[in-house]
Every structure is written in structure tokens, then in C-alpha cells.
């Protein structure tokens, strides 16, 4: 399980943000809810998990089997972001993303109804920072492994967001492919990366990459062969 605590939360002045939202004619109850959410937030972890803190986020690593995740749900302050079952099936993860994306989409629709300055720019900013960040979180991991039904569900969510913004947004496949390529190039440029030697050995004489041999469909659709 990986979840993100953005460093932006550490720099927001909630009182100042509260006044700005009210000046933009955001509903007072919604403004109060945002102010409450940004105030007095604490982070703690179960003793059975490993907590790894980075400069701008945190990772909790834990293992559970046969669906026995009650302890993690009870003792952590965050909901699950990405879940992978023992068959390497991302359907559970897609369900979680879809539900969270729907709730964020509701806020996007609410924001559209406000008579705010530069509304189109604000809506697009909200989509990329709040909605898109949820949909495409760790897309490099699961982008090539999704079932067709799961891909269609996420694309349906993206099309709904596009109708709110009045623009055509990139699909799951487009975003995943671009991010996977960017990740691939960053690994090839980093000689200290664990996969650098593996990728270098896959280079052909024509400056192309040969995909590693895959004996199963599950492996073929994983990050490196893809």
C-alpha cells in the first residue's frame, strides 16, 4: 500500500485559504470542511507495518493474506490507494480508484457552479491536482496490466471529467504509455538504478530495446517487457 501526504499541506495557511475561498463565493459549509481537514492533521502507523518517510510523502509497507486487512484499516489514517491480489490482478485497485475518482468528480462539478475568476483555468487545475492525481497514481505499475473492463471504467470517469471541463482529456492508455516511457528513460539515464544494467543489456545494434523473454502472459504485460 502506498499513499501520499503532499508537502503542500505543510505550507498551506488554512486561515488565508479560508478567506480566499469565501472571496471566491465558495459555500461556507464547504469552506469550513476544507479548513477543518487541513487543521490538526496527525500521522501514525500500526506496529505491524513499516513506515518509510520521504521528503514529500510516506510509504507504509505491510503484508496481509486472505483478506485479513482489518488491522491496517483500523490503525491507519489513510484509505487504501493501490491493492494487488495474489494473482497480480489490479481489479481491486481499479475499484478503489474509480470510487475515489467519482467522489472527486463531485467536487469538480460543484466547483464549476461557482462564479469564480478564470473558472476554466481553475477547473483544469483542480482536475489535474485532485482528480487526475487519483486516477493515474502509480499508473506505471498497473497501466499495462488492466483488464479491458477496468480500463473502460476509468476511461468513462475521464470522459465525465472532460465533459465538465469542456475539453477532451487523455485516456488511461495514453497517460500510462507516456509515463512508462518517461520512467524507462529516467532509468536508462541513471547508472545507479537497479534496472539500469538490465535495460542496457536489452539494447540492440540499432539503438532499440529488445523485450526480455517472457514465458507467461502475466510477465509479458509487466513493466519491463511492455
C-alpha positions as CSV (number, residue, x, y, z in Angstrom):
1,X,0.0,0.0,0.0
2,X,1.3,3.4,-0.9
3,X,-0.3,6.7,-0.1
4,X,0.9,10.3,-0.5
5,X,1.0,13.2,2.0
6,X,1.8,16.1,-0.2
7,X,4.3,18.6,1.1
8,X,1.8,21.3,0.0
9,X,-0.2,20.5,3.2
10,X,2.8,21.6,5.3
11,X,2.9,25.1,3.6
12,X,-0.8,26.0,3.4
13,X,-2.0,28.7,5.7
14,X,-5.5,27.4,6.4
15,X,-6.9,30.8,7.6
16,X,-5.6,32.5,4.5
17,X,-7.1,29.8,2.3
18,X,-10.4,30.1,4.1
19,X,-10.6,33.8,3.3
20,X,-9.7,33.2,-0.3
21,X,-12.4,30.6,-0.8
22,X,-15.0,32.8,0.7
23,X,-14.0,35.6,-1.6
24,X,-14.4,33.2,-4.5
25,X,-18.0,32.6,-3.3
26,X,-17.4,29.0,-2.3
27,X,-20.1,27.7,0.0
28,X,-19.4,28.4,3.7
29,X,-20.0,24.8,4.8
30,X,-17.6,23.5,2.2
31,X,-15.0,26.1,3.1
32,X,-15.4,25.1,6.8
33,X,-14.9,21.5,5.8
34,X,-11.7,22.2,3.9
35,X,-10.4,24.4,6.8
36,X,-11.2,21.6,9.3
37,X,-9.5,19.0,7.1
38,X,-6.2,21.0,6.9
39,X,-6.1,21.7,10.6
40,X,-4.5,19.4,13.3
41,X,-3.7,16.5,11.0
42,X,-1.5,13.8,12.5
43,X,0.2,10.7,11.2
44,X,0.6,7.4,12.9
45,X,1.1,3.7,12.0
46,X,0.4,0.2,13.2
47,X,3.3,-1.7,14.9
48,X,2.8,-4.4,12.3
49,X,3.6,-2.1,9.4
50,X,6.9,-0.5,8.3
51,X,6.7,3.3,7.8
52,X,9.2,4.8,5.4
53,X,9.2,8.6,5.3
54,X,10.5,10.5,2.3
55,X,10.9,14.3,1.7
56,X,7.4,14.8,0.4
57,X,5.5,11.6,1.1
58,X,5.3,8.4,3.2
59,X,5.1,4.8,2.4
60,X,3.6,2.1,4.6
61,X,4.6,-1.5,3.8
62,X,2.7,-4.3,5.3
63,X,1.6,-7.8,4.4
64,X,-1.7,-9.5,4.8
65,X,-3.3,-12.6,3.4
66,X,-6.8,-14.0,2.8
67,X,-8.3,-10.5,3.1
68,X,-7.3,-10.0,6.7
69,X,-6.7,-6.3,6.4
70,X,-8.9,-5.1,9.3
71,X,-5.9,-4.1,11.5
72,X,-4.5,-1.9,8.8
73,X,-7.8,-0.2,8.1
74,X,-8.4,0.3,11.8
75,X,-4.9,1.7,12.7
76,X,-4.0,3.8,9.7
77,X,-5.4,7.2,8.9
78,X,-5.4,6.7,5.1
79,X,-7.6,4.6,2.9
80,X,-6.1,2.1,0.5
81,X,-4.7,3.6,-2.7
82,X,-3.3,0.6,-4.5
83,X,-4.1,-3.1,-3.8
84,X,-2.8,-6.1,-5.7
85,X,-4.1,-9.6,-5.1
86,X,-2.1,-12.8,-5.1
87,X,-2.9,-13.3,-8.8
88,X,-1.5,-9.9,-9.8
89,X,-4.9,-8.7,-10.7
90,X,-5.5,-5.0,-10.4
91,X,-9.3,-5.1,-10.3
92,X,-9.4,-4.3,-6.6
93,X,-7.1,-1.4,-7.2
94,X,-9.3,-0.1,-10.1
95,X,-12.4,-0.3,-7.9
96,X,-10.8,1.8,-5.3
97,X,-9.6,4.3,-7.8
98,X,-12.9,4.5,-9.5
99,X,-14.8,5.1,-6.3
100,X,-12.4,7.8,-5.1
101,X,-12.4,9.4,-8.6
102,X,-16.2,9.6,-8.5
103,X,-16.1,11.5,-5.2
104,X,-13.5,13.9,-6.5
105,X,-15.6,14.4,-9.7
106,X,-18.4,15.5,-7.5
107,X,-16.3,18.4,-6.1
108,X,-15.2,19.3,-9.7
109,X,-18.9,19.7,-10.6
110,X,-19.5,21.8,-7.6
111,X,-16.6,24.0,-8.4
112,X,-18.0,24.5,-11.9
113,X,-21.1,26.0,-10.4
114,X,-19.2,28.8,-8.6
115,X,-18.9,32.2,-10.2
116,X,-15.1,32.2,-9.8
117,X,-12.5,34.3,-11.7
118,X,-10.9,32.4,-14.5
119,X,-13.2,29.5,-14.0
120,X,-11.9,27.3,-16.9
121,X,-8.3,27.6,-15.7
122,X,-9.3,26.8,-12.1
123,X,-11.3,23.7,-13.2
124,X,-8.4,22.3,-15.2
125,X,-6.0,22.9,-12.3
126,X,-8.4,21.2,-9.9
127,X,-8.8,18.2,-12.3
128,X,-5.0,17.6,-12.7
129,X,-4.2,18.1,-9.0
130,X,-7.2,16.4,-7.3
131,X,-8.9,14.1,-9.8
132,X,-6.2,13.1,-12.3
133,X,-3.7,12.5,-9.5
134,X,-6.0,9.9,-8.0
135,X,-6.8,8.1,-11.3
136,X,-3.2,7.9,-12.5
137,X,-1.4,7.3,-9.2
138,X,1.2,4.5,-9.8
139,X,-0.1,4.1,-13.4
140,X,3.4,3.0,-14.4
141,X,2.8,-0.2,-12.3
142,X,-0.7,-1.1,-13.4
143,X,-1.2,0.7,-16.7
144,X,-0.3,-2.3,-18.9
145,X,-2.0,-4.9,-16.7
146,X,-5.6,-3.6,-16.6
147,X,-8.4,-5.7,-17.9
148,X,-10.5,-4.2,-20.7
149,X,-13.5,-3.8,-18.4
150,X,-11.3,-1.9,-15.8
151,X,-9.8,0.3,-18.5
152,X,-13.3,1.2,-19.8
153,X,-14.5,2.1,-16.3
154,X,-11.6,4.5,-15.8
155,X,-11.9,6.0,-19.3
156,X,-15.6,6.6,-18.6
157,X,-14.7,8.5,-15.5
158,X,-12.2,10.6,-17.5
159,X,-14.8,11.4,-20.2
160,X,-17.2,12.6,-17.5
161,X,-14.5,14.9,-16.2
162,X,-13.8,16.1,-19.7
163,X,-17.5,17.0,-20.2
164,X,-17.3,19.1,-17.1
165,X,-14.2,20.9,-18.3
166,X,-15.4,21.1,-21.9
167,X,-12.2,19.5,-23.3
168,X,-11.1,16.1,-24.4
169,X,-8.8,14.5,-21.8
170,X,-6.1,11.9,-22.3
171,X,-7.2,8.3,-21.9
172,X,-5.7,5.8,-19.5
173,X,-3.6,4.2,-22.2
174,X,-2.2,7.5,-23.4
175,X,-1.2,8.7,-19.9
176,X,0.2,5.3,-18.9
177,X,2.3,4.9,-22.1
178,X,3.8,8.4,-21.7
179,X,4.6,7.9,-18.0
180,X,6.1,4.4,-18.6
181,X,8.3,5.8,-21.4
182,X,9.4,8.7,-19.1
183,X,10.2,6.2,-16.4
184,X,12.1,4.0,-18.8
185,X,14.3,6.9,-20.0
186,X,15.0,8.0,-16.4
187,X,16.2,4.5,-15.5
188,X,18.5,4.4,-18.6
189,X,20.0,7.7,-17.6
190,X,20.6,6.6,-14.1
191,X,23.6,4.3,-13.9
192,X,22.9,3.6,-10.2
193,X,19.4,2.3,-10.7
194,X,18.9,-1.4,-10.1
195,X,17.4,-1.9,-13.5
196,X,19.9,0.1,-15.5
197,X,22.1,-2.9,-16.3
198,X,19.1,-5.0,-17.3
199,X,17.9,-2.4,-19.8
200,X,21.4,-1.8,-21.1
201,X,21.7,-5.5,-21.9
202,X,18.5,-5.3,-23.9
203,X,19.8,-2.7,-26.3
204,X,20.3,-3.9,-29.9
205,X,22.8,-2.6,-32.5
206,X,20.1,-0.4,-34.0
207,X,19.6,1.6,-30.8
208,X,16.4,-0.2,-29.9
209,X,15.4,-2.2,-26.9
210,X,14.7,-5.9,-27.2
211,X,12.0,-7.0,-24.8
212,X,13.1,-9.7,-22.3
213,X,11.9,-13.2,-22.9
214,X,8.5,-13.9,-21.2
215,X,7.2,-17.4,-20.6
216,X,3.8,-16.2,-19.3
217,X,1.3,-13.6,-20.3
218,X,1.4,-12.2,-16.8
219,X,5.2,-11.4,-17.2
220,X,4.8,-10.2,-20.7
221,X,2.4,-7.5,-19.6
222,X,4.6,-6.3,-16.7
223,X,6.6,-3.1,-16.8
224,X,9.9,-4.2,-18.5
225,X,8.5,-6.3,-21.3
226,X,5.9,-3.7,-22.1
